[in-house]
Amino acid sequence: MVVCEGDYKYLNYTQINQKISELAKEYPDLIKAESIHQKYNLPHQGGDCGHSKCVITYVSISDYKIPPGNKVQVYLSGNLHGDEQLGPNVLVYLAEYLAKTYNDGDISHFNNLREREIIMTPMTNAQGYYWNHRHEETDKGQRIDVNRDFPYNRDDDNCYQSVAARAVFKIFQNNDIYGALTYHGGTEVISYPWGSFNHIERKNGRQVGTESPDDSMFAKIAEVLQTQSSVPNWNNLRIGTMTETVYACHGAMEDWAYGASFDTSPNGKHENCSPTSYLPFNKTEYFTNHTHIKPAIYLVEASNNKHPITSRFGTPSNLKCKDCHPDGHINRHIKLCLSFIDMMMPYPIIETVSQLSLSHARVEFKINGCLSLQKVEFLVQNSTGHYTTFTKLPTIPGYCNHASHPQTTFTHDVPLRSDRNNKTSFKIKFLADQDFLVQTSPEPRLPPQTSVVQSRDPNSVLYKLTIRSYILVREGEKLAVLDELSPEIRDDY
């Protein structure tokens, strides 16, 4: 196939780093890129990538004009196995798409960068990607399978042997990652914990992972990702636990990231790593300050072929069609990533503000980043400074942007203040996705652990982050809204 100008194509190691560097220069307020070796004082992988040491590039994407505040962090890994080469290309094209469409008027893309910080390592195993081999080869010639190199459900001390595994740990240790996707290749699945031998059972003659504390959330978000990534006349990505859809293994990144901070069983977390590669290794550094690590993590097997042909990549123009199904591998996974990023925490979207009279305005809004709504409240500040629940909006159950039903639009009339510089403060409060909290017989027997679920639990401190405050400003006949994320007043309703 002749690749036309503007079509997706495979990018090699040098081209990926070059493209990321160019994007960071062109969009300095949106994309930052740096060497993970310098950022976290990590050694380089063994051997060279061309004429220099192999570099794992750390990329972060957000609207950096907006203060960090309560932005939700998401981590995307392009590859742990170097010969599985679709993932790195997906993430580079995703970064380009996010930057170029940020101000195109699509409110969901706009909020993905206002509400989130996306951290990615397009080539987590940069050396493997350069040489097109599965393993990371150390400076002593050891061949390490990076996705068996994490301290969980292991019976030996051979963990953190690879630079790639140490880099992943540092990312999780130094950030508050709500959710993560890790890309692989060789089949086509969206899978989630458990995938380890200490949480396994047989159902209908097959091995499956047992129910994790967050299983309801994992399964429901997986269905969203499956729907968003569907390509006409292609098989859907299969969904289920990693044991069920791929296979169980020891020392996998996904089970470690999700479970090592809370699974204290003898066959769970493992804190006796004594790697013989890339010395010295500070054991204390790698087994402290990690109790916050428990993301909603998915292993995505991107394609049956580890190096699919470019004619099945799709075209960039397809993404401009909001209601179209993706037309190939790159677009199906960009849409999957966008939906995943959005689902990490629900949030309101103000759609229109209109003045009804001198004393009242009308606010129309929706709730994004979720599936279903069980309760929606609109609170307005009174003259004493207290908030009054003006109404519990009647359209319940309601639906968010990821539901299979049409999304619900909520409407509320707001009394306009004639004092306080013509400013009226209001809040939007809601309950979403309460079925994420449902459990049957989880292993271990604990409540849901991920921040994704806890942000939906009204009894959790994280739930408060979903309650949004706004100020409605009246200047003559013109209305504008100031939200708590940004000091900029929006008047483009």
N, C-alpha and C positions, 0 to 999 in steps of 0.2 A: 504493500500500500504506500502511495506517495503521501507524506504528511504535509498538508497545506499549512501555509503560514497562519499561526494562531491556534492550530489544533494542538491537542495534548501530545506530548512525546516523552519518551524515557529521558530522564536527566541522569547523567552520571554523577559520581561523587563531587567532582570539581564544579559541575554545572549547578548542583543543588546548593553548595556553599556560596557560589557566585550569585545565584538568584536570591537567596536569603539576604546576602549583603546588599544587593541592589534595592530590595524592598525596604530594608531598614534605612537606607539613605533616602529613598523617595518618600517614605512615610515615617519620619522620625517620631511623630506623636502617637503612632499606632504600633510599630514593630521595633523590637530591640533584639539584637543578636550578639552573642559572645561565646567564647570558648568555655566549655564546661570545666576544662582542666584548670583554667585560670580562676574561674568563679569559685570552685570548690577545692582548689589545690589538689587535683587528682593527677596521677601519672597518665601518660599516653599509652594507648594500646601498643602491643608489640609490633615490630616491623614498621614499614612506611606505607603511605598512600601516595604513590608517585615519588616525588623528590623531597617529601617532607613527612613529618609525623602525622598520623591519622588524627583528625580533630572531630570530636563530638560537639556539635553546635547546639547551644541552648537558646531557644527562641521564645520570646514572650510577646503576646499580642493583646492589646487593650487600648482604650482611649485614655492615654496617660495625661491628658489635660484635666481629667476628672480625678480627684484624690482617691487613693486606694480604698479608704473607708471599709465598707463591707462587701467589696467585690468577691464573687465566688471564683475560686481557682479550679481550673480543669487541666489535667495533664494528658497529652497525646504522645504515644511512642510509635515511631514509624517502623522500627524493626528491632527485634532481638536476635533473629536469625538472618544473617547477611544475605543469603540467597533468596529470601522472600522479599521481592523488590518492588511490589506495588505500593506498600504502605508509605515509604519515604516520598514517593511521587505524589500520592494523595495529599500528604500534609503540606508539601510545598505549594501545590496548587490551591489548597484550602487557604493558606496564608495569603497568597496573592488575591484570591477571591474576596476574603474578608476586608483587605485593605482597599481594594478598588471599588467595592460596593458600599463602603461605610456610609457615604453621604448620598446614596442614590434614591432615598425616599422609602426604602423597605424598612419598616419599623422593627421587624424581628432581627434583621442584620444589625441595625443601629443599636439595638439593646444588647445584642450578644457582646458588643465591645464596651458598652457603658456599664453593663451589669456584671461582666465577667473579666477575668484575666486568663488567657489561654496560654499555657506553657507547653512547648513541644520540643522534642528531640527528633527531628525527621530521620536522622540516621543514628539511632541509639547504639547500634553496632556498626560504627562507621567503617572500621577495618573490614568486616565481613561484607559490607555493601560494596566497597571498592574492589575486593578480590572475588566477589560473588561466591563466598563460601559460608556455610551455616555458622560455624563456630567463631569465637574470638581466639586468636592465637597469641599467647603471651610472649614476652621477651625471652622466655626460656624454652619456647617451642611447645608448651602445653596447649592443647585444643580444648577450650571450655565452651560447653553449651550454656549460653547466658541464661536461658529459661529453665535451668536446673541449678542455678547458682545462688539461690536466695535462702535465707535461714528459716525455712519452714518445712515441717514434716520430713526432716532429713535424719539419717541415722549415722552420719559421720560429720567431720568438721570441714569438709570441702565446700565452703560457701564463701561468697565475695572474692572468688578467685579472679573474676574478670573486672576490668575497668568499667564496662557497661553496667554491670550489676551495682557497682559502687556508685556510679553516676545516678542511677535510678533511685537508690536509697537517699542520696543527698538531696535530690529534688523533693522527695516526699518529706524528708526530715526538716527542710528549711522552708516549706510552704504548708498551707492548709488546704490540701487537695480534696475537693468534694467528690470528684469523679474522674475516672481515667479510662482511656481506650488504649489497648496495646495491639498493634497490627502484626498479623502473621499471614501465611499463605500456604496453600496445599489442599484446602477444602474451602467450603463456603458456609460459615456459621457465625452467629453472635452468641457467645457463651459467657457464663458467669459462675462464681463459686457455688458449690465446691468442686474442685478438680484434683483433690489430694487423696492419698490412700487412707488417711485417718478419718475421712468423712465420706464413706462409700457404702452403698447398699445395692441389692438386686431387686429390680422391678420388672415383671413380665420377662424374666430370663435375661435381662440386660443389667449391666452395671450403670448406676447413676450416682450423682452426687447427692448427699443428704440435704435436707432443708437447712439453709443458713438462716441466721437471725433476720436477714434482710431479703429473704427469698421472694416475698410478694412484690416488693419494689423491683428487684432484679427482673422478674418475669414480665411485669407490665411495661417497664421501659424497653425491654428487649422486643416486645411486640410493636412498640412505636418505631423503634429503629428498623425492624423488619419491614414495616409498612413504608416508611420513608425511603428505604433503599430498594424498593421493588422496581425491576426493569421489565417492561412488557416482553413476553415470550421468553424470559429467563426464569430459572428456578429462584424462589426466594431464598435468602440466607436462612438456614435452619437455626432454631433457637433452643436453648436448654442449658443445663449445667455443663461445665467443661468435661467432666467425666462422661456424661451422656453423649455429647456431640463431638468431642475430640478423643481424649483418653485421660486417665489419671496419671499424675507424675509427681515426683518428689522435687521440692525446691523451686516451684514455679513462682514467677513474679506475682501472678494474679492472686493466688492463695496467700502468699506472704503479705502483699500489700493490704488485702482485705482483713486477714485474720490474725496476723502475728501479734498485733497489739492487744488483743483481748482473748485469744484462744490459749489458755494456760495449760492445756492438757499435755501430758508427757510427749505425745507425738505431734504436738503443734509447733509452737515457736521453738527455735533452736538458737542458743546464744553462746555457742562454743566454736565459732569459726576461727580457724587458724590457717589462713591461706599461705601458700609458699611462693606465690607470685607477687610481683609489684610491691616488694617490701620497702620500708617498714609498714606494718598494718597496725593501727591503733584500735584495739578491740573496744576500748571504752567509748571512743568516738562513734562507733557504729551500733552501740547498744544502749545509748542514752537518748533522751529527747525524741522518742518515737511513739509514745502512747497515743498521740493524736492521729496516727496513720491508720485509717480504715475507710478508704474511698469506695464508692460504688464503681467497681471496676469490671470491664468487659474485655474478653479476648475476642478479637474479630479476625477470623480467617477470611481474607479478602477475596480470594479466587482459587479455583481448583488448580490452576496453573500458577506456579510461583513466579513466573515471568510472562504474564499474558501478553498477547500481541497488541500493538497499539491500535489496530482497527477496532478493537473492542473497548477502547478507553472512553469513547463519547466525545462530544464537542463542547467547548466552553459556552457557546451560545445557548445550549440547552438549559443552563442554569438561570438564564435571564427569564425563562418562562416559569413563573411562580407555581402554576398549577400542573405543570407537565411532570410525567414520570422521568426519572433519569434515563439517559440513553447509553450508558456504558459504565465501566468499572470506576473511573475517576469520579464521575458525577454521582454515582450511587453512594460512594463513600463520603464525598463532600456533604451530601444531604444527610447522611447518617450522622456525621460529626456535628453538623449544625443543629440537628434535633437533639442530640445528646447534650451538647453545651447548653441549650435552652432549657432542658428538663431538670437541670441541677437544682434550681430553686424557683418557685412560682413568683410572679410579680405582676402588678397592674400596669396597664397601658392606657393612658388618657388618649382617646381618639378625637373627640371634639369638645369644645367649650363654646357655648353660644349664650348671648344675653337675651333673656326673655322679656325683661322689663328693667326699670331703674332699681328694683329691689331684688330681682332674682336672675340667676344664670342656670344653665343646664349643662351638666357634665355627662358625657358618654364615655364609658370605659370597658375594657375587657381584661381578663386575667390570662396571662401567658405562662408558659413553662410548666404546664401541668395537663392532666387529663380531665378530671371532674371536680366540681365544686359542691361542697355540702353547706356552705354558709358564706354570705357576703354582707358586710356591714359598711355603712357610710357614716362617718362621724364628723361633725362640724363643731368648731370651737365657738363657745358662746362669749358673752361680754365679760364674764368673770375669768376667762382663760381656760375653763374646763371644756372637755369634749363631750358632746352629747351624741348618743347613737340616734341619728335622725331616722334611720329606717333600716330594717333588715330586708334587703331587697328580695322581692317575691319570686323571682325566676330561679327557683332551686328545685331539683338539682340543675346546676348550670354546667357548662362545658368550656374547657380551655382550648387552646389552639392545637393541641395534639390529640384531641378526642376524635372518635369516628363520627360523632354528631357535629352539626354546625356549631361554631363557636357562639357563645352567648354574649350579647351586648347589654350592658347594664346602663340605666339612665337614672340620674338623680338631679333634682332641682336644689340649688344652693342659695340661701338668702345672702344677699350682698351687704357688706358692712359699709356704713358711711363714716365710720371712725377709723382709727389706726391706719391712716394713709390709704383708705379704700382697699384694705387687704383682708381676705377671708381665709382662714386656715381650715383645712379638712384632711381627714385620713381615710384610707381604704384598708379594711381588715377582712380577712377571709379564711376559710378552711378549705383545703384542697387535698385530694388524693388520700382520704383517710383509710382506704383499703390497703395502702402501702404498709400500714401498721399491723395488719392481720398476720398471725402466726398459727401454726398447727403444732409441730413438734420440732422446733429448731435445735440444731447442734452448733455450738453449745447452747444450753437453755438460758438464753439472755434476750433482753429486748432488742429491737433494731439498733444497730450500731452506727450506721452511716449518717453523715450530716444531711444527705439528701432526704432521708426519712425524717430525721429529727427536725429539720426545718419545716416540716408539715405537721409536727406533733405539737398541739397547743400547750402541752406540759413541759416542753423543752425550751431552754433559753434561746435556741436558734430560731424558734418560731417568731420571736419579736422582730427578726430581721425582715420578715415578709410584710410587716405592717408599714405602709408608706405614708409619708406626710407631704402635703402640698400647700402652696399659698396661691390663692386666686387674686390677681391684681387687676384693678379696674382703673383705666386711665381714659376718662371721658366715655366714649362708646366702645372702646377697645378693651378686650379681655386678654389676659396672659396668665400662664401658670409657671410657677417656680417649684421645681421638685428638689428633694433632699440630696439627690445625687450630684447635682450641678448647680453652680451659682447663676447659670445663664437662664434667663426667662424665655420660655417658649411662647411664641405668639403666632405659630404657624398652623393653628387649628382651623 
